[in-house]
Amino acid sequence: MNRTALLLMTMFLPACCGAAEWSYQSHSYTLTWDLRSDAARVTRDTSRRAVWQGPLLPGFWLRLPDGTKRFAKAEVEPAAPLPGPSGGVLALRLPGLGRAELRFSAEAWGLRFQQLRVTWDGAPPEVIGLYFGVAPLTEEQRTIVPSLDLPFWPGWSFEGYCVPSAKGGPVQSFFRNWDLGHATIPLGNFGPSLGTPYAAAFPRPLLSAAMGGPDGWVAVGPGSIPDAALLFEIRATLGALHYLYREDLWGTAGDRTRIWSEPLRLAWAPSAWDAFHELFGSFGPPKTASPVHQQSHWNTWGNFKEQHYDLRFEADQAAALGVRVLVIDDGWESANGSGLPDLKRYPRFSADLDYIRAKGLELGFWLTAAWLVDVNAAGLTREDLLLGKDGRPRRAAWNMAPDSLPSSKFCLDPSSARTREFLRRRVMRMMREYGPQVLKLDFGYGLPGPDVSAPRNPAFRGERMALELLRITAQAAREVKPDVTIQYYGIHPLMRDVTDVVALDDQGDAGGYEAEGHGQWSVWSALAAAHGAAIMASSGYDWKNDSEILLNTAVIGAPGAVLPLPRPGQLPLAANQIARRQALARWYRRTTGWEPLWLNSEKGALGSEPRLRCFGRLERAGLTALALRPEKPDAGTAQPLRGMRWEGRWAVISQDGSGIFDSHRLACIPFDGGFLELPFDLPPRRVLALRNGREEPDDTWSFARGKLRLEVPPDRDSLGGFLVLRDLQGR
């Protein structure tokens, strides 16, 4: 650790006297919190080493009514009673400004700040930012920090941090505390506008971050959607959680008493993935999505982005690959946000949709959550848009760069009744006229941040703005078609009310490392799946990576794709590429809600990004799906496989409500040459081979000494896989 980091860490260690310590033990970790000095730490019980440490009481960066700015750090009232073992209420003061109460509780998963209540002494100040994890700088500390713009500094210290997919090209989720230097990482809906270069949507909004190292991890985040932009700040190796308000620009509600509900939760575990899992589990029992929302998708963007817009061609190819839904992506509208077809590009649009349906496909449509090009055609005015302080409508693009102005869009303000009515009418008309099964909502994460704009209604500020726009659209669509599937990207449980299926986005940001990027995203998608979400696995843009992506998909959810389809005159797809897609579209798991079996896969750690090798899907019925790769787990982690043997890559998927060892119908999809041996008491009734989209009897299998052996034949290019049919004794 560098000397600056060490010195800054010591600035925030607990005071040696006047301590009023509160402690709590859970999951082999202990949180100790000196309330007087506001010095907390989480230590691992076995090693007694700190996983994370720093201040917990809130700090406010304010503009006072006289126009001056001031930092106010909450302090425990000297005579206040101390909380009990399970938590309680802390009486706080904001010196010279007001008083506060913090209600908190110890939970099985960690620490919960239930409510922060502040009463200002006089006219309420404007909150520029609310922070958890900061402390004021002393005069001596000011001599070392690299910036004196603010009179306070982050104080959470840790060896490294994890924000899933915070960096792309290649995808990276784990960072040492100095890897990105000074970094502002948006955790919600403000990616390119508040510090993160454009990144593909998944898994945003995440609304959480994790900090730790080899001894454990602490995941932090709010328990409700904030009315501020949520940021994870790193300054000279130390961190804090930042609620960015900028009420100095947009004004405050004016009440002397202000309440923050569920402003902070901390959950800890040995790994970052498990800490996120504990944090997400704090939101209650999983809300399991209906299987109707986990359907196989083909998305037209692979060809649309190359300016090829033949819907009938897309329908022919998608139907041949056996998918269920054809999602018509960006490029179908007369202008972004209109909800009307571009009849110059699609002069027979209605007939094209009929053609798609005649192919047995459901329809899906892409829609922006907040962007609009033609304001006048929508019957809106500047009063219905997000405005800057200068009163001019703000514009947005995928990267918010000045050279993107020609292709930029206006941004809708959900405060406006006309905006809300426009969104409702737009989607209800689409639902009634076209009857889509899927609405792919996009670019809720591409909004101007509070530094330049805010909704007129303070109730919709911050992370609530995108959520409200999504909610308006989702509710209107469900009024017409209750089982419509709303597709979005965020894996956090607070997104479940507006999202039916979590989609792994395309791999455009993987920087050519599509297989590795999809593997990482599959690991993080398991967090959403464990809490009941339907998952659509999407794809990369390069067919050469498709086999690895499909192998992940066999475990995590429904197959999807944004792959370009070869047009007439181009080289056709290889037979094995078609066969694998057909097999998985036929045999993927339709159920939702599962936990991962990691086997020899890695969930990620400092210096080791998440990596998938062999892993599985655990449901109530047991182990229902497996992805097997040549790098085999050792004897200790391979026990759930019951002595299975294999060569090459295989997907094994139960086709009924039982686990793979008890299934009456078991799909086995080879991705290479080789063999698969499955431990069964009895030989199967028969085995079918899927070739050219048809199931045919197969007689190449063998059974000996309690093992069914499937071998990939030399003419394997057209082989999609095997379906093992079993009659189980006593059933």
C-alpha positions in Angstrom: 0.0 0.0 0.0 1.4 3.5 -0.9 2.4 5.9 1.9 -0.3 8.4 1.1 -3.0 5.7 1.4 -1.5 4.6 4.7 -1.4 8.1 6.1 -5.0 8.9 5.0 -6.2 5.7 6.6 -4.7 6.6 9.9 -6.6 9.9 9.8 -9.8 8.1 10.4 -8.9 5.4 12.9 -10.9 5.3 16.2 -10.0 7.8 18.9 -8.2 6.3 21.9 -10.4 7.8 24.6 -14.0 8.9 25.0 -15.2 5.9 23.1 -18.8 4.7 23.0 -18.5 1.5 21.1 -21.4 -0.4 19.6 -20.7 -3.8 18.0 -22.5 -6.5 16.2 -21.5 -10.0 15.0 -22.9 -11.8 12.0 -21.7 -14.3 9.4 -18.2 -14.7 11.1 -17.7 -10.9 10.9 -17.9 -8.3 13.5 -18.8 -4.6 13.0 -17.5 -2.3 15.7 -18.5 1.4 15.7 -17.1 4.0 18.0 -20.1 6.4 17.9 -18.3 9.4 19.4 -15.5 9.5 16.9 -17.6 7.9 14.2 -15.0 5.2 13.4 -16.4 1.9 12.3 -14.8 -1.3 11.0 -15.8 -4.7 9.9 -13.3 -7.4 10.8 -13.2 -11.1 10.0 -13.5 -13.1 13.2 -10.9 -15.8 12.3 -8.1 -13.4 11.1 -9.1 -10.3 13.2 -8.1 -8.3 10.2 -10.1 -5.3 9.0 -12.1 -5.8 5.8 -13.3 -2.2 5.7 -13.2 0.8 8.0 -14.2 4.4 8.2 -17.0 6.8 9.2 -20.7 6.0 8.9 -22.6 9.1 10.2 -23.9 11.4 7.4 -22.1 14.5 6.2 -23.8 17.3 4.3 -22.3 19.7 1.8 -24.6 22.7 1.9 -25.3 26.2 0.5 -26.7 28.3 3.4 -29.5 30.9 2.9 -26.8 33.6 2.9 -25.2 32.0 -0.2 -22.1 30.6 1.6 -21.2 27.0 1.5 -20.5 24.8 4.5 -19.8 21.2 5.3 -21.8 19.8 8.2 -20.8 16.5 9.7 -23.3 14.8 12.0 -22.1 14.1 15.6 -23.6 12.0 18.3 -25.1 14.2 21.1 -22.8 13.9 24.1 -25.6 13.1 26.5 -27.6 10.9 24.1 -28.4 7.3 25.3 -26.5 4.7 23.4 -28.3 2.1 21.3 -28.9 -1.5 22.4 -27.5 -4.6 20.9 -30.0 -4.7 18.1 -29.8 -1.0 17.2 -31.9 1.9 18.1 -32.1 5.7 17.6 -29.0 7.9 17.7 -29.6 11.6 18.6 -27.3 13.7 16.4 -26.4 17.3 16.0 -25.2 19.3 13.0 -23.2 22.0 14.9 -24.7 25.5 14.4 -27.3 24.2 11.8 -29.7 21.7 13.4 -30.2 18.3 14.9 -31.0 14.9 13.6 -32.0 11.4 14.5 -30.7 8.2 12.9 -32.7 5.1 13.3 -30.7 1.9 12.7 -30.9 -1.8 13.3 -28.7 -4.9 13.3 -29.9 -7.5 10.8 -28.9 -11.0 10.0 -27.3 -9.8 6.8 -25.6 -6.6 8.2 -26.5 -3.0 9.2 -29.5 -1.1 8.2 -30.0 2.7 8.4 -33.8 2.8 8.5 -34.4 6.5 8.6 -32.4 9.8 8.9 -34.5 12.7 10.1 -33.0 16.2 10.1 -34.5 19.4 11.5 -32.8 22.6 10.6 -32.6 25.4 13.2 -33.6 28.1 10.7 -34.4 28.4 7.0 -33.4 25.1 5.4 -30.1 25.1 3.5 -29.8 23.7 0.0 -28.3 20.3 -0.1 -25.5 20.0 -2.7 -24.6 16.5 -1.6 -25.3 14.0 1.2 -22.4 11.7 1.9 -21.9 8.5 3.9 -18.2 7.8 4.6 -16.6 11.3 4.8 -15.0 13.4 7.5 -13.8 17.0 7.7 -10.2 17.7 6.9 -8.0 19.0 9.6 -5.4 21.7 8.9 -2.6 19.1 8.9 -4.6 16.8 6.6 -5.0 19.6 4.1 -1.3 19.6 3.6 -1.3 16.2 1.9 -4.6 15.8 0.0 -4.3 16.5 -3.7 -7.3 18.8 -3.9 -8.6 21.6 -1.7 -11.9 22.1 -3.6 -13.9 20.6 -0.7 -13.3 20.9 3.1 -13.9 17.2 3.6 -12.5 13.9 2.3 -13.7 10.3 1.8 -12.8 8.0 4.7 -13.8 4.5 3.8 -10.6 2.5 3.5 -10.3 -0.9 1.9 -7.9 -2.9 -0.2 -10.0 -2.8 -3.3 -13.5 -2.3 -4.6 -16.0 -4.0 -6.9 -18.6 -2.3 -9.1 -19.8 -4.9 -11.7 -18.8 -3.9 -15.2 -17.6 -0.4 -14.1 -15.1 -0.5 -17.0 -15.3 -1.9 -20.5 -12.9 -2.9 -23.2 -12.3 -5.4 -21.7 -14.9 -5.6 -19.0 -13.6 -5.1 -15.5 -15.4 -5.2 -12.2 -12.6 -5.4 -9.6 -10.1 -2.6 -8.8 -7.4 -2.0 -6.3 -8.1 1.1 -4.3 -5.7 3.2 -6.5 -6.4 1.6 -9.9 -8.6 4.3 -11.3 -7.1 7.2 -9.3 -9.7 9.8 -8.5 -12.9 8.1 -9.8 -16.6 9.0 -9.8 -18.6 5.9 -10.6 -22.3 6.4 -11.1 -24.3 3.5 -9.6 -27.7 4.4 -11.1 -29.0 6.0 -14.2 -26.4 8.6 -14.9 -23.6 6.8 -16.7 -21.9 9.1 -19.3 -23.2 12.3 -17.7 -21.6 11.9 -14.3 -18.3 10.2 -14.7 -18.5 6.8 -16.5 -17.7 6.7 -20.3 -20.5 5.1 -22.2 -20.9 1.5 -21.2 -23.5 -1.0 -22.3 -26.6 -0.9 -20.1 -26.3 -4.1 -18.1 -26.2 -4.3 -15.1 -27.3 -0.7 -14.5 -28.8 0.6 -12.4 -26.8 -1.3 -9.8 -27.4 1.1 -6.8 -24.6 -0.6 -4.8 -20.9 -1.1 -4.6 -18.6 -3.4 -2.6 -15.3 -2.9 -0.8 -12.9 -5.3 0.7 -10.1 -7.8 -0.1 -8.9 -11.3 0.7 -10.5 -11.3 4.2 -14.0 -10.3 3.1 -16.2 -7.7 1.4 -18.8 -5.2 2.5 -21.5 -4.2 0.0 -23.2 -0.8 0.5 -26.2 0.9 -1.0 -29.6 2.5 -0.2 -32.7 0.6 0.7 -35.0 2.8 -1.5 -34.6 4.6 -4.8 -32.9 7.9 -4.0 -34.1 11.4 -5.0 -30.5 12.2 -5.9 -28.0 10.8 -8.3 -26.1 8.0 -6.5 -22.3 7.9 -6.9 -19.4 5.9 -5.6 -16.5 8.3 -5.1 -12.9 7.3 -4.9 -10.4 10.0 -3.8 -6.7 9.1 -3.3 -7.6 5.4 -2.4 -10.4 6.2 0.0 -14.1 6.0 -0.8 -17.6 7.3 0.1 -21.2 7.0 -1.1 -22.4 10.3 -2.5 -26.0 11.4 -3.0 -25.7 14.3 -5.5 -28.5 16.8 -5.2 -27.3 20.2 -6.5 -30.2 22.0 -4.8 -28.0 25.1 -5.1 -29.1 25.0 -8.7 -32.6 23.6 -8.5 -33.9 24.7 -5.1 -35.1 22.8 -2.1 -38.6 21.9 -0.9 -38.3 24.4 1.9 -39.3 22.2 4.8 -37.3 22.6 8.1 -37.7 18.9 8.7 -36.5 16.4 6.1 -36.6 12.6 6.1 -34.4 10.1 4.3 -36.0 6.7 4.2 -33.6 3.7 4.1 -30.5 5.8 3.1 -27.9 3.1 3.7 -27.5 -0.7 4.1 -24.3 -2.6 4.7 -23.9 -6.4 4.1 -20.8 -8.4 4.4 -19.6 -11.8 3.2 -16.3 -13.6 2.2 -16.6 -12.6 -1.5 -17.9 -9.5 -3.3 -20.6 -11.6 -5.1 -21.8 -13.0 -1.8 -21.9 -9.6 -0.2 -24.0 -8.3 -3.1 -26.2 -11.4 -2.7 -26.7 -10.6 1.0 -27.5 -7.0 0.3 -30.0 -7.9 -2.4 -31.5 -10.5 -0.1 -32.2 -7.7 2.4 -35.1 -6.6 0.2 -37.3 -9.6 1.2 -38.3 -12.9 -0.4 -37.7 -13.2 -4.2 -40.5 -12.1 -6.4 -40.4 -14.9 -9.0 -41.1 -13.8 -12.5 -43.6 -15.7 -14.7 -41.9 -18.0 -17.1 -43.8 -16.2 -19.9 -41.2 -13.5 -19.6 -38.3 -15.9 -20.2 -38.6 -16.4 -23.9 -35.9 -16.8 -26.6 -35.3 -13.5 -28.5 -33.8 -12.5 -31.8 -33.0 -8.8 -32.0 -32.6 -7.0 -35.3 -29.9 -4.7 -34.1 -27.1 -7.0 -35.5 -28.2 -6.0 -39.0 -29.8 -2.7 -38.2 -26.5 -1.2 -37.0 -25.1 -2.1 -40.5 -28.0 -0.2 -42.1 -29.8 -3.3 -43.3 -33.6 -3.2 -42.5 -35.3 -6.1 -44.1 -37.9 -7.3 -41.6 -39.0 -10.3 -43.6 -35.5 -11.5 -44.0 -35.1 -11.2 -40.2 -38.3 -13.1 -39.6 -37.2 -16.0 -41.9 -33.9 -16.4 -40.2 -35.3 -16.0 -36.7 -38.0 -18.6 -37.3 -35.4 -21.0 -38.8 -33.3 -20.7 -35.6 -36.3 -21.6 -33.5 -36.7 -18.5 -31.4 -39.9 -17.2 -30.0 -39.8 -13.4 -30.2 -38.4 -11.1 -32.9 -37.5 -7.8 -31.3 -37.4 -4.9 -33.8 -34.7 -2.6 -32.5 -33.7 1.1 -32.9 -34.4 2.1 -36.5 -38.0 1.1 -36.8 -39.5 4.5 -35.7 -40.1 7.6 -37.8 -37.9 9.3 -35.1 -36.6 8.2 -31.8 -39.5 8.3 -29.3 -42.4 8.6 -31.7 -43.7 5.1 -31.4 -44.6 5.3 -35.1 -43.1 3.4 -37.9 -40.8 4.9 -40.5 -43.0 4.3 -43.5 -40.2 5.5 -45.9 -38.0 2.7 -44.6 -40.9 0.2 -44.2 -43.6 1.1 -46.7 -45.4 -2.2 -46.0 -45.0 -2.1 -42.2 -48.3 -3.6 -41.2 -47.9 -6.4 -43.8 -44.4 -7.0 -42.6 -45.7 -7.5 -39.0 -48.3 -9.9 -40.3 -45.5 -11.8 -42.1 -43.6 -12.0 -38.8 -46.6 -13.4 -37.0 -47.3 -15.9 -39.8 -43.8 -17.3 -39.1 -45.0 -18.2 -35.6 -43.0 -15.3 -33.9 -44.1 -12.9 -31.3 -43.3 -9.2 -31.7 -41.1 -7.0 -29.7 -40.2 -3.3 -30.0 -37.4 -1.1 -28.9 -38.3 2.1 -27.2 -36.3 4.8 -25.5 -37.3 5.5 -21.9 -36.7 9.2 -21.9 -35.5 10.5 -25.3 -37.6 12.3 -28.0 -36.6 13.8 -31.3 -39.7 15.4 -32.7 -41.2 17.4 -29.8 -43.8 19.2 -31.9 -45.2 16.0 -33.5 -45.7 14.6 -30.0 -47.8 17.7 -29.0 -45.2 18.8 -26.4 -43.4 22.0 -25.7 -40.3 23.0 -23.8 -42.4 23.0 -20.7 -42.5 19.2 -21.0 -38.8 18.7 -21.3 -35.8 18.8 -19.0 -34.3 22.3 -19.0 -31.0 23.7 -18.0 -30.5 26.6 -15.6 -30.5 28.8 -18.7 -34.0 27.6 -19.5 -33.0 25.8 -22.7 -34.0 22.2 -23.3 -31.2 19.8 -22.5 -30.1 17.2 -25.0 -28.6 13.8 -24.6 -26.7 11.2 -26.6 -25.0 7.9 -26.0 -21.8 9.7 -24.9 -22.9 13.3 -24.0 -20.0 14.6 -26.2 -20.3 18.0 -28.0 -19.7 16.3 -31.4 -22.8 14.1 -30.8 -25.1 17.2 -30.9 -26.4 16.5 -34.5 -27.7 13.1 -33.4 -28.8 14.1 -29.9 -32.3 13.9 -28.5 -34.4 15.9 -26.1 -35.2 14.5 -22.7 -38.7 14.1 -21.2 -39.6 15.5 -17.8 -42.0 13.2 -15.9 -43.1 16.2 -13.9 -45.2 17.3 -16.8 -48.8 16.0 -17.1 -48.5 16.3 -20.9 -45.3 14.2 -20.9 -47.0 11.5 -18.8 -50.0 11.4 -21.1 -47.9 11.3 -24.2 -46.0 8.3 -22.9 -49.2 6.5 -21.9 -50.9 7.2 -25.3 -47.8 6.2 -27.2 -47.4 2.8 -25.6 -51.1 2.0 -25.3 -51.6 2.8 -29.0 -48.6 0.5 -29.9 -49.9 -2.3 -27.7 -53.4 -2.1 -29.2 -52.2 -1.8 -32.8 -49.3 -4.2 -32.9 -49.9 -6.4 -29.8 -46.2 -6.9 -29.0 -45.1 -9.5 -26.3 -41.9 -7.6 -25.5 -41.0 -3.9 -25.0 -37.3 -3.4 -24.9 -36.8 -0.1 -23.0 -33.5 1.6 -23.4 -31.4 4.6 -22.4 -32.9 5.3 -19.0 -29.1 5.4 -18.2 -28.4 8.1 -20.8 -29.8 11.1 -18.9 -28.4 14.5 -18.1 -27.3 14.6 -14.4 -28.2 17.1 -11.7 -25.1 19.3 -12.6 -27.0 20.5 -15.6 -30.7 19.6 -15.2 -33.4 18.3 -12.9 -37.1 17.5 -13.2 -39.4 20.4 -12.1 -41.0 18.1 -9.5 -38.5 17.3 -6.8 -40.2 13.9 -6.2 -38.8 12.7 -9.5 -35.2 13.9 -9.1 -32.2 11.8 -9.1 -32.5 8.0 -9.6 -36.3 8.4 -9.4 -36.5 10.2 -12.7 -35.6 7.2 -14.9 -37.6 4.9 -12.7 -40.7 7.0 -13.1 -40.4 7.1 -16.9 -40.0 3.4 -16.9 -43.0 3.0 -14.6 -45.3 5.1 -16.7 -44.5 3.1 -19.8 -44.7 -0.3 -18.0 -48.0 0.4 -16.3 -49.6 1.6 -19.5 -48.5 -1.4 -21.5 -49.8 -3.8 -18.8 -53.2 -2.1 -18.8 -53.6 -3.3 -22.4 -51.7 -6.6 -22.1 -51.2 -7.7 -18.5 -48.6 -10.4 -19.5 -46.5 -8.1 -21.7 -42.7 -8.5 -21.0 -40.9 -5.3 -20.0 -37.2 -5.8 -20.8 -34.5 -3.7 -19.0 -31.0 -4.2 -17.7 -30.7 -3.4 -14.0 -30.1 -6.3 -11.7 -31.0 -4.6 -8.4 -34.2 -5.8 -6.6 -35.6 -2.3 -6.5 -36.0 -2.5 -10.3 -38.3 -5.5 -10.2 -41.5 -3.5 -10.2 -40.8 -2.1 -13.6 -38.9 -5.0 -15.2 -40.1 -8.4 -16.1 -36.9 -9.7 -17.7 -33.3 -8.7 -17.1 -31.4 -8.6 -20.4 -27.7 -9.0 -20.7 -27.0 -6.3 -23.3 -24.8 -6.8 -26.4 -21.1 -7.1 -25.9 -20.2 -3.9 -27.8 -18.2 -2.6 -24.8 -16.2 -5.8 -24.3 -13.5 -4.5 -26.6 -13.3 -7.6 -28.7 -13.4 -9.9 -25.6 -17.0 -11.0 -26.1 -16.6 -14.4 -24.6 -14.9 -13.1 -21.5 -17.3 -10.2 -21.1 -20.4 -12.4 -21.5 -18.9 -14.8 -18.9 -18.6 -11.9 -16.4 -22.1 -10.7 -17.1 -23.4 -14.2 -16.6 -21.8 -14.3 -13.1 -23.5 -11.0 -12.2 -26.8 -12.0 -13.8 -27.0 -14.8 -11.2 -27.6 -12.1 -8.6 -30.8 -11.2 -10.3 -31.8 -14.8 -11.0 -31.4 -15.7 -7.4 -34.1 -13.1 -6.6 -36.5 -14.5 -9.1 -35.8 -12.5 -12.2 -36.2 -13.9 -15.7 -32.9 -13.7 -17.6 -32.4 -13.1 -21.4 -28.8 -13.9 -22.2 -28.3 -11.9 -25.4 -25.0 -12.4 -27.4 -22.0 -10.7 -28.8 -21.6 -9.4 -32.4 -19.1 -12.0 -33.5 -20.3 -15.5 -34.4 -16.9 -17.0 -33.5 -17.7 -16.3 -29.8 -21.2 -17.7 -30.0 -20.5 -21.2 -28.7 -19.1 -19.9 -25.5 -22.0 -17.5 -25.0 -24.5 -20.3 -25.7 -22.8 -22.5 -23.2 -23.3 -19.8 -20.5 -26.9 -19.3 -21.7 -27.7 -23.0 -21.1 -27.5 -22.2 -17.3 -28.5 -18.6 -16.9 -31.7 -18.2 -19.0 -33.3 -17.8 -22.4 -31.1 -17.5 -25.5 -31.1 -14.1 -27.3 -29.0 -12.5 -30.0 -28.0 -9.3 -31.6 -25.8 -11.2 -34.1 -25.6 -10.1 -37.7 -27.3 -12.5 -40.1 -25.7 -13.2 -43.4 -27.5 -11.7 -46.3 -27.8 -13.1 -49.9 -24.4 -13.2 -51.5 -22.5 -13.5 -48.2 -21.1 -16.6 -46.7 -23.9 -18.6 -44.9 -23.7 -19.6 -41.3 -21.9 -22.8 -40.5 -24.2 -25.8 -39.9 -23.0 -26.2 -36.4 -23.7 -22.6 -35.6 -27.3 -23.1 -36.7 -27.6 -26.5 -34.9 -26.5 -25.2 -31.5 -28.9 -22.2 -31.7 -31.8 -24.5 -32.7 -31.0 -26.9 -29.9 -30.8 -24.3 -27.2 -33.9 -22.5 -28.4 -35.7 -25.8 -28.0 -34.3 -27.0 -24.8 -33.4 -24.0 -22.5 -34.9 -23.8 -19.0 -38.3 -22.0 -19.0 -38.4 -21.7 -15.2 -37.2 -18.6 -13.3 -35.5 -18.3 -9.9 -32.3 -20.2 -9.3 -29.0 -20.1 -7.4 -25.6 -20.8 -9.1 -23.5 -23.8 -8.5 -20.0 -22.5 -9.1 -18.0 -25.7 -9.3 -14.6 -24.5 -10.5 -15.8 -21.1 -11.8 -14.6 -17.9 -10.2 -16.9 -15.3 -8.8 -14.1 -12.7 -8.9 -11.7 -11.1 -6.5 -8.9 -8.5 -6.5 -6.6 -9.4 -9.4 -9.0 -12.1 -10.7 -12.1 -11.0 -12.7 -15.1 -13.4 -12.7 -14.5 -16.4 -14.9 -16.8 -19.2 -16.0 -15.5 -22.7 -16.3 -17.9 -25.4 -15.2 -21.0 -24.2 -13.4 -24.6 -25.1 -12.8 -28.1 -24.0 -12.0 -29.8 -25.0 -8.7 -33.6 -24.9 -8.4 -35.9 -26.5 -5.9 -35.7 -29.7 -7.9 -32.0 -29.7 -7.5 -29.3 -29.3 -10.2 -31.3 -28.6 -13.4 -28.6 -27.4 -15.8 -24.9 -27.6 -16.3 -22.2 -26.0 -18.5 -19.2 -28.3 -18.7 -15.9 -27.2 -20.1 -12.6 -29.1 -20.6 -11.0 -27.5 -17.5 -12.6 -29.9 -14.9 -13.3 -29.2 -11.2 -11.2 -31.0 -8.7 -12.6 -33.8 -6.6 -13.6 -31.5 -3.7 -15.9 -29.3 -5.9 -17.0 -32.0 -8.3 -19.1 -34.0 -5.8 -22.5 -32.6 -7.1 -21.6 -34.1 -10.5 -21.7 -37.7 -9.1 -18.8 -39.0 -11.1 -19.8 -37.5 -14.5 -17.1 -37.7 -17.1 -16.8 -35.8 -20.3 -14.5 -34.6 -23.1 -15.1 -31.3 -24.9 -17.8 -28.8 -23.9 -21.4 -29.8 -23.1 -24.6 -28.3 -21.9 -26.9 -30.6 -19.9 -30.4 -29.4 -19.3 -33.4 -31.0 -17.5 -36.6 -30.8 -19.6 -39.0 -31.3 -16.7 -39.4 -30.4 -13.1 -36.7 -32.7 -11.8 -32.9 -32.3 -11.5 -30.7 -33.7 -14.2 -30.1 -37.0 -12.4 -33.9 -37.6 -12.0 -35.2 -36.1 -15.2 -37.4 -38.1 -17.6 -36.2 -35.9 -20.4 -32.6 -34.7 -20.4 -31.1 -32.6 -23.2 -27.3 -32.9 -23.8 -25.8 -30.4 -26.2 -22.2 -31.0 -27.4 -20.2 -28.0 -28.5 -17.2 -30.0 -29.7 -16.3 -33.6 -30.4 -15.9 -35.9 -27.5 -18.2 -37.8 -25.1 -20.4 -37.5 -22.0 -20.9 -40.1 -19.4 -23.9 -39.8 -17.0 -24.4 -41.9 -13.9 -27.8 -43.6 -14.1 -29.1 -46.7 -12.4 -30.9 -47.9 -15.5 -30.4 -47.5 -19.3 -32.6 -44.9 -21.0 -35.8 -46.0 -22.8 -34.4 -44.4 -25.9 -32.2 -41.5 -27.1 -33.1 -39.0 -29.8 -30.7 -36.9 -31.8 -31.6 -33.4 -33.0 -30.5 -32.9 -36.6 -31.6 -30.1 -38.9 -34.2 -29.1 -36.4 -35.8 -32.6 -36.2 -35.6 -35.2 -33.4 -34.6 -38.6 -34.8 -33.9 -41.9 -33.1 -30.2 -42.4 -32.2 -28.5 -45.7 -31.6 -24.9 -44.6 -31.0 -25.2 -44.5 -27.2 -24.1 -47.2 -24.9 -24.8 -48.2 -21.3 -22.4 -50.1 -19.0 -21.7 -50.3 -15.3 -24.2 -47.6 -14.4 -23.0 -45.1 -17.0 -24.8 -43.8 -20.0 -22.3 -42.8 -22.7 -23.0 -40.3 -25.5 -20.4 -39.9 -28.2 -20.3 -37.1 -30.7 -20.2 -38.7 -34.2 -17.7 -37.6 -36.9 -20.5 -36.0 -38.9 -21.4 -33.7 -36.0 -21.9 -30.4 -37.9 -25.7 -30.8 -38.2 -26.1 -32.3 -34.7 -27.8 -30.0 -32.3 -27.8 -32.5 -29.4 -29.3 -35.5 -27.8 -32.5 -36.0 -25.9 -32.4 -38.8 -23.3 -35.8 -40.3 -22.5 -35.9 -42.3 -19.3 -38.5 -44.4 -17.5 -37.7 -44.0 -13.8 -38.4 -47.0 -11.6 -41.3 -46.5 -9.2 -42.6 -43.4 -11.0 
